[in-house]
C-alpha cells in the first residue's frame, strides 16, 4: 500500500476550537471518529466552526497559541485519509450535522418537561412555603386571610400547648427534654400577658432559708428613745410597725463585710440616705418593708445591699435553680438601671445578675436562666411570666422579693401579673415593696403579699426630690423639640450622662 508522506501526516491534526476553552463529550455518543480519530465537539460555537482543520504549513503552531484547542490523537494512515474527506465535506452546508440533531432532540425534551411542570397543580405544602411570614402573622392578628387546613391545625396545636402550660402549676423534670427553640415558637409575642396560674405550696418542699443577719452596732444601741425620735425627725423618717430597728447614720453601722464596704467606697457612697438609714436595718432583720420615698432618694441601694447579704448566706444554687433574689420593675429602662447598680455593688461577691425584659432576645434570656446559675433576676412582669411558662425557671428558690415602683406597675396595668408572680414565690419569703405614692390599691397589695411589714415613709407623699432640678419647656411646633435637643446636647454631655425618653420607636 502507498504510505502517505510522513511530514504531512505528522503535521496534520483534527482539532475543534471551543468557545469556552473546554471540550465536552456528548452523552450516549462515541468519542472517536469512524476510523479511530478522536474528535471533540464545539457545543457552544457556531456550526461552521465545529470542525477546524489545522493547515499543514508553518502557521499551525501559531494558531494553536492564539486559540483554545482540545487535544486529539495523531491519526493513522487510514484515519488521515478520512480526515481529509471530512474537511472537504465540511464546506457542504446541506449536510445535517449529527451534533446539531442531538442538541435539537435535547431541547425538545427540556421544553416538554417545562410544559409538564406548568400543567402540574401546586401542593398545599408549596402554598405554605410561598406565603410571606409577616403577611401570615398579620392575617392571624386581624382574622383575615384564607389559611389552609395545615395552618389551622398548627395554630390549634399551639393554642392547646399554651393552654396546657397555663394550667400547669409546677415545673417537672420532663422539661429538660424539651427543645428551647420549640418552646420559644409556642409562645408568640402578646401585648396582654395572662397571669400565672396559682400553685399549691403545700405540695412543694422548699429549702430552709435564713433572713436575720442584723447585729446592732454599739453606737446605735447606745441611742435612747429621744435620740432616735430626733434623728427620725431630722431625716423626715416616718415609721409604723412593731419593733422597728433604730436608724443608722453610717454604713459601718450595718455590719457589712469588707467586700461590700469596698464596693460602697468604689461607687462613691459616703453616708446613707434617710430611706437607707431606716430600711437597711429593717431588711437585715428579716422584716417585710413598705417603703414610700420620692424619686432619687436612694431606694435602689436600700433593697440591693440587704439582698446581697441575704444571697451570700443561702445555699449555693445549681444550674437552672435560680434566682434567689427577684426584682420586678415596671419598665425596661428601670430594669437596666437596677441591673447596672446591682453589678457595681456585687462586684467581688461572686453573684450573677440577669435582666429580663421585652425588646431583646427571649431565647438568650431563656438559656441564661435554664442552663446557667443566676442569683438575681431583674425584670418586667410580662417577660418574666413568659419565661416561667417556657419553664426557664420555676421561682422555687426565690426567697427575697422586691417590687420597685409598684404604683407605676399598677398604672401600666400589671396588677394581675404582679399578684400572680407573688403567689408563685414561697410564702415565707422576704418581701420589700417600694413606691413613690401609696394609693389604696397599693395598700391592698401590700397587705396581701407582705407579712407584718414595716412601713417607712420619707417626707411627704408624691414630693419631688430636692436633689433633682426639673425644667419645663413648651414648643409651639413639632420641630422645636428636636432643634432644642440638638442645641443643648453638647452642653449636657459635657456635664454628665444624658438619658432621652421617646414615646415611640422610629421607622
C-alpha positions in Angstrom: 0.0 0.0 0.0 1.1 3.6 -0.6 2.2 5.2 2.6 1.3 8.9 2.9 4.1 11.5 3.3 5.3 11.3 6.9 5.8 15.1 7.1 2.2 15.8 6.1 0.9 13.1 8.3 2.8 14.3 11.4 1.7 17.9 10.7 -2.0 17.1 10.4 -4.3 17.1 13.5 -8.0 17.1 13.7 -8.9 19.6 16.4 -12.0 21.5 17.4 -12.0 25.1 18.8 -14.1 25.6 21.9 -15.8 29.0 22.7 -15.1 28.5 26.4 -11.8 26.7 26.2 -13.4 23.3 27.2 -14.0 20.1 25.5 -17.2 18.1 26.1 -18.1 14.5 25.4 -21.7 14.1 24.3 -23.5 11.5 26.4 -24.6 8.4 24.5 -22.3 9.2 21.5 -18.9 7.7 20.6 -15.9 10.0 21.3 -13.9 8.7 18.3 -14.3 9.1 14.5 -15.2 6.4 12.1 -11.5 5.4 11.6 -10.3 5.8 15.2 -9.7 9.5 15.0 -10.6 11.2 18.4 -12.9 14.1 17.8 -14.1 16.8 20.2 -17.3 18.8 19.6 -17.8 22.5 20.0 -21.2 22.7 21.7 -21.0 26.4 22.2 -19.7 27.7 18.9 -21.4 28.2 15.6 -21.9 25.2 13.2 -19.4 26.4 10.7 -16.5 26.3 13.2 -17.3 22.9 14.7 -14.6 21.2 12.6 -11.5 23.2 12.0 -8.6 21.5 10.2 -5.2 22.8 11.0 -3.2 24.0 8.0 -0.3 21.9 7.0 2.1 24.8 6.7 4.0 26.6 9.4 1.1 28.6 10.7 -0.4 25.7 12.7 1.7 26.3 15.8 0.8 30.0 15.8 -2.9 29.2 15.5 -2.7 26.8 18.4 -1.2 29.6 20.6 -4.0 32.1 19.7 -7.0 29.8 20.2 -8.0 27.3 23.0 -7.6 23.9 21.4 -8.6 20.4 22.5 -6.1 17.6 22.2 -6.8 14.9 19.6 -4.9 11.9 18.5 -2.4 11.8 15.6 -4.3 9.7 13.0 -3.1 6.5 11.4 -2.8 6.0 7.7 -6.5 5.3 7.1 -7.7 8.0 9.6 -5.6 10.7 7.8 -7.3 9.9 4.5 -10.7 10.0 6.2 -9.9 13.3 8.0 -9.2 15.0 4.7 -12.5 13.8 3.4 -14.2 15.2 6.5 -12.5 18.6 6.0 -13.6 18.7 2.3 -17.2 17.7 3.1 -17.5 20.4 5.9 -17.9 23.0 3.2 -21.2 21.4 2.2 -23.9 23.4 4.0 -26.7 20.9 3.1 -25.2 18.1 5.2 -27.1 17.5 8.5 -24.7 17.7 11.5 -25.2 14.8 14.0 -24.4 17.0 17.0 -27.0 19.6 15.9 -29.6 16.9 15.6 -28.7 15.6 19.0 -29.0 19.1 20.6 -32.3 19.7 19.0 -33.6 16.4 20.5 -32.4 17.5 23.9 -34.0 20.9 23.6 -37.3 19.2 22.7 -37.2 17.0 25.8 -36.5 20.1 28.0 -39.4 22.0 26.5 -41.7 19.0 27.1 -40.6 18.8 30.8 -41.3 22.5 31.3 -44.8 22.1 29.8 -45.4 19.2 32.2 -44.4 21.3 35.2 -46.8 24.1 34.2 -49.7 21.7 34.0 -49.0 20.2 37.4 -51.0 21.9 40.3 -49.1 23.1 43.3 -49.5 21.2 46.6 -50.6 22.7 49.9 -47.0 22.5 51.1 -45.8 24.7 48.3 -48.5 27.2 49.1 -47.4 27.4 52.7 -43.8 28.0 51.6 -44.9 30.8 49.2 -46.7 32.7 51.9 -44.9 35.6 53.4 -44.4 35.0 57.1 -45.2 38.6 58.1 -48.4 38.6 56.0 -49.5 35.4 57.5 -48.8 36.7 61.0 -50.8 39.9 60.4 -53.7 37.8 58.9 -53.9 35.8 62.1 -53.9 39.0 64.2 -56.7 40.6 62.2 -58.7 37.4 61.5 -58.5 37.7 57.7 -56.9 35.5 55.1 -57.6 32.0 54.0 -55.3 29.7 55.9 -55.0 26.1 54.8 -56.1 23.1 56.8 -52.5 22.6 57.8 -52.1 26.1 59.1 -55.3 25.8 61.2 -54.2 22.6 62.7 -50.8 24.1 63.6 -52.4 27.2 65.3 -54.8 24.9 67.2 -52.0 22.8 68.4 -50.0 25.8 69.6 -53.1 27.2 71.4 -53.6 23.8 73.1 -50.0 23.8 74.1 -50.2 27.3 75.6 -53.4 26.3 77.5 -51.6 23.2 78.9 -48.7 25.4 80.2 -51.1 28.0 81.6 -52.9 25.5 83.8 -49.7 23.8 84.9 -48.5 25.0 88.3 -45.1 23.4 88.7 -42.1 22.6 86.5 -41.5 18.9 86.2 -38.3 17.1 85.2 -39.6 16.3 81.7 -38.9 19.9 80.7 -35.2 19.0 80.4 -36.0 17.1 77.3 -37.8 20.0 75.5 -36.0 21.9 72.8 -35.6 25.6 73.6 -36.3 26.7 70.0 -39.6 24.7 70.1 -40.5 26.3 73.4 -40.0 29.8 72.0 -42.0 29.2 68.9 -45.0 28.1 71.1 -45.2 31.5 72.8 -45.8 34.3 70.3 -45.5 37.9 71.4 -48.7 39.1 73.0 -49.5 42.6 74.3 -51.7 41.3 77.1 -49.9 38.6 79.2 -52.1 36.2 81.1 -51.3 35.9 84.8 -49.7 32.8 86.1 -51.9 30.0 87.5 -51.9 29.5 91.2 -49.8 26.7 92.8 -50.3 24.6 95.8 -47.3 25.4 98.0 -48.1 22.6 100.4 -47.1 20.1 97.7 -43.7 21.7 97.2 -40.7 21.0 99.5 -38.7 24.3 100.0 -35.2 24.5 101.3 -34.9 26.3 104.7 -33.8 30.0 104.5 -32.2 32.5 106.9 -33.4 36.0 106.9 -32.0 37.6 110.0 -28.4 39.0 109.7 -28.5 42.2 111.7 -26.5 42.8 114.8 -27.0 46.3 116.2 -23.8 48.4 116.3 -22.8 49.6 119.8 -23.1 53.2 118.7 -26.7 52.6 117.5 -27.6 50.6 120.6 -26.4 53.5 122.8 -29.1 55.8 121.4 -32.1 56.3 123.7 -35.7 56.8 122.5 -35.4 60.6 122.4 -32.3 60.5 120.3 -34.0 58.1 117.9 -37.0 60.3 117.6 -34.8 63.4 117.0 -32.9 61.6 114.3 -36.0 60.5 112.5 -37.5 64.0 112.6 -34.3 65.4 111.2 -34.3 63.0 108.4 -38.1 63.2 108.0 -38.5 59.5 108.6 -42.0 58.2 109.5 -42.3 54.6 110.6 -45.2 52.4 111.5 -45.0 48.9 112.8 -43.9 46.8 115.8 -40.3 46.5 117.0 -38.8 48.7 114.2 -35.0 48.8 114.4 -33.2 52.1 115.1 -31.9 54.1 112.2 -28.2 54.1 111.4 -26.2 57.1 110.4 -23.1 55.4 108.8 -22.5 52.5 106.6 -20.3 50.8 109.1 -23.2 50.6 111.4 -24.8 47.9 109.2 -22.0 45.4 109.7 -21.3 44.7 106.1 -18.3 42.6 105.2 -15.2 44.1 103.7 -16.3 43.2 100.1 -19.4 45.3 100.3 -17.6 48.1 102.1 -15.1 48.2 99.2 -17.9 48.3 96.7 -19.6 51.2 98.5 -16.3 53.1 98.5 -15.7 52.4 94.9 -19.2 53.5 93.9 -18.9 56.8 95.8 -21.3 56.1 98.7 -20.4 58.3 101.7 -23.3 58.1 104.1 -26.7 56.5 103.9 -29.8 58.5 102.8 -32.8 58.7 105.0 -34.6 55.7 103.3 -31.3 53.7 103.6 -30.9 54.7 107.3 -34.2 53.0 108.2 -34.8 50.4 105.5 -31.5 48.6 105.6 -31.6 47.7 109.3 -35.2 46.6 108.9 -34.4 44.4 105.9 -31.3 42.9 107.5 -33.5 42.0 110.5 -35.7 39.9 108.1 -38.7 42.2 108.2 -41.0 42.9 105.2 -41.0 46.5 104.2 -43.3 49.0 102.6 -41.0 51.9 101.5 -42.5 55.2 100.3 -40.0 57.7 99.1 -39.6 60.2 96.4 -37.7 59.7 93.2 -33.9 59.9 93.6 -33.9 59.1 97.3 -31.7 56.0 97.1 -34.3 53.3 97.2 -32.3 51.0 94.9 -29.4 50.6 97.3 -31.8 50.3 100.2 -33.0 47.0 98.9 -29.9 45.8 96.9 -27.5 45.9 99.8 -29.6 43.7 102.2 -30.3 41.4 99.2 -26.6 40.8 98.7 -26.2 39.9 102.3 -29.2 37.6 102.1 -28.0 35.8 99.0 -24.5 35.2 100.3 -25.9 33.3 103.3 -28.2 31.0 101.3 -27.4 27.5 100.0 -25.5 27.7 96.7 -27.6 27.4 93.5 -27.2 24.7 90.9 -27.6 25.3 87.2 -31.2 26.1 86.4 -32.3 26.6 90.0 -32.1 30.4 90.2 -32.8 33.0 91.1 -32.7 33.6 94.8 -33.4 37.4 94.6 -36.1 38.7 92.3 -36.8 42.4 91.5 -39.9 43.4 89.5 -39.7 46.8 87.7 -42.4 48.5 85.5 -40.1 49.4 82.6 -37.1 48.1 80.7 -35.2 51.3 81.4 -35.6 50.9 85.2 -34.7 47.2 85.0 -31.5 48.1 83.2 -30.7 50.8 85.8 -31.2 48.4 88.7 -29.1 45.7 86.9 -26.2 48.1 86.4 -26.3 49.3 90.0 -26.5 45.7 91.3 -23.5 44.7 89.2 -21.5 47.6 90.7 -22.4 46.7 94.3 -22.0 42.9 93.8 -18.5 43.2 92.2 -16.3 40.7 94.0 -19.2 38.9 95.7 -19.4 36.1 93.1 -23.1 36.9 92.4 -24.6 36.7 88.9 -27.3 39.3 87.9 -29.5 38.9 84.8 -32.2 41.3 83.5 -35.2 40.1 81.6 -37.4 42.5 79.6 -39.0 42.9 76.2 -37.2 44.2 73.2 -34.3 41.7 73.4 -33.9 38.1 72.6 -36.2 35.9 74.7 -34.2 32.8 73.8 -30.9 34.3 75.2 -32.8 35.1 78.4 -34.2 31.6 78.5 -30.8 30.0 78.1 -29.2 32.1 80.9 -31.9 31.1 83.3 -32.4 27.5 82.3 -28.8 26.5 81.7 -26.9 29.0 83.9 -26.6 30.0 87.5 -28.4 33.3 88.1 -28.6 34.7 91.6 -30.6 37.9 91.0 -33.2 38.5 88.2 -34.4 42.0 87.5 -37.2 42.1 85.1 -40.6 43.3 83.9 -43.7 41.3 84.8 -44.7 40.3 81.3 -41.3 38.9 80.2 -40.8 37.1 83.5 -44.2 35.4 83.1 -43.3 34.3 79.5 -40.0 32.8 80.8 -41.8 31.0 83.6 -44.3 29.5 81.1 -41.3 28.4 78.9 -40.0 26.7 82.1 -36.8 28.7 82.2 -37.4 28.9 86.0 -40.0 27.9 88.5 -39.2 30.6 91.1 -38.9 27.9 93.8 -35.6 29.2 95.1 -36.7 32.9 95.4 -36.6 34.0 99.0 -36.1 37.8 98.6 -38.7 39.6 96.5 -38.7 43.3 95.6 -41.4 45.3 93.9 -39.9 48.5 92.8 -42.2 51.4 91.8 -45.2 49.3 92.4 -47.5 52.2 91.7 -46.2 52.6 88.2 -46.7 48.8 87.5 -50.3 49.2 88.6 -50.7 52.3 86.4 -49.4 50.3 83.4 -52.0 47.6 84.1 -49.7 44.9 85.5 -51.6 44.4 88.7 -52.9 40.8 87.9 -49.5 39.8 86.6 -47.7 41.1 89.7 -50.1 39.4 92.0 -49.7 36.1 90.2 -45.9 36.3 90.4 -46.1 37.0 94.1 -48.3 34.0 94.6 -45.8 31.8 92.8 -43.0 32.6 95.3 -42.7 30.7 98.5 -44.9 32.1 101.3 -42.1 32.5 103.9 -40.1 34.8 101.6 -39.0 38.3 102.5 -40.9 41.0 100.6 -40.0 44.6 100.0 -42.3 47.0 98.2 -41.2 50.5 97.2 -43.4 53.2 95.7 -43.4 56.9 95.3 -47.1 57.1 96.1 -49.3 54.9 98.3 -52.8 54.7 96.8 -55.4 52.3 98.2 -54.7 49.6 95.6 -51.0 49.6 96.6 -52.0 49.3 100.3 -54.3 46.3 99.5 -51.4 44.7 97.6 -49.1 45.2 100.5 -51.5 43.6 102.9 -51.7 40.5 100.7 -48.1 40.0 99.7 -46.3 41.2 102.9 -46.3 39.7 106.4 -46.3 42.1 109.3 -44.5 44.8 107.3 -42.6 47.9 108.5 -44.0 51.0 106.8 -41.3 53.6 106.1 -42.2 56.9 104.6 -39.7 59.7 103.8 -41.1 63.3 103.6 -44.5 64.0 102.0 -46.1 61.5 99.6 -45.6 62.4 96.0 -43.0 65.1 96.8 -40.3 65.7 94.2 -36.7 65.2 95.2 -34.7 68.3 96.2 -31.6 66.7 94.5 -33.3 66.9 91.1 -33.7 70.1 89.1 -36.8 69.9 86.9 -37.1 72.4 84.0 -40.1 72.7 81.6 -40.0 73.9 78.0 -43.0 74.5 75.8 -42.6 74.1 72.0 -45.1 75.6 69.5 -44.2 73.3 66.6 -43.1 69.7 66.0 -39.5 70.5 65.1 -38.8 72.8 68.0 -38.2 70.0 70.4 -35.7 68.3 68.1 -33.9 71.6 67.4 -33.6 72.3 71.2 -32.2 68.8 71.8 -29.5 69.3 69.2 -28.5 72.7 70.7 -28.4 71.5 74.3 -27.0 68.1 73.8 -23.3 69.1 73.7 -23.6 71.0 77.0 -25.4 68.2 78.8 -22.9 65.6 77.6 -20.1 67.6 79.0 -21.8 67.8 82.4 -22.6 64.1 82.6 -24.7 61.3 81.1 -27.9 62.0 79.1 -31.0 59.8 79.0 -33.6 60.6 76.4 -37.1 59.1 76.6 -39.1 58.6 73.4 -42.8 57.9 73.0 -42.3 55.5 70.1 -39.7 53.8 68.0 -38.8 55.5 64.7 -39.1 53.6 61.4 
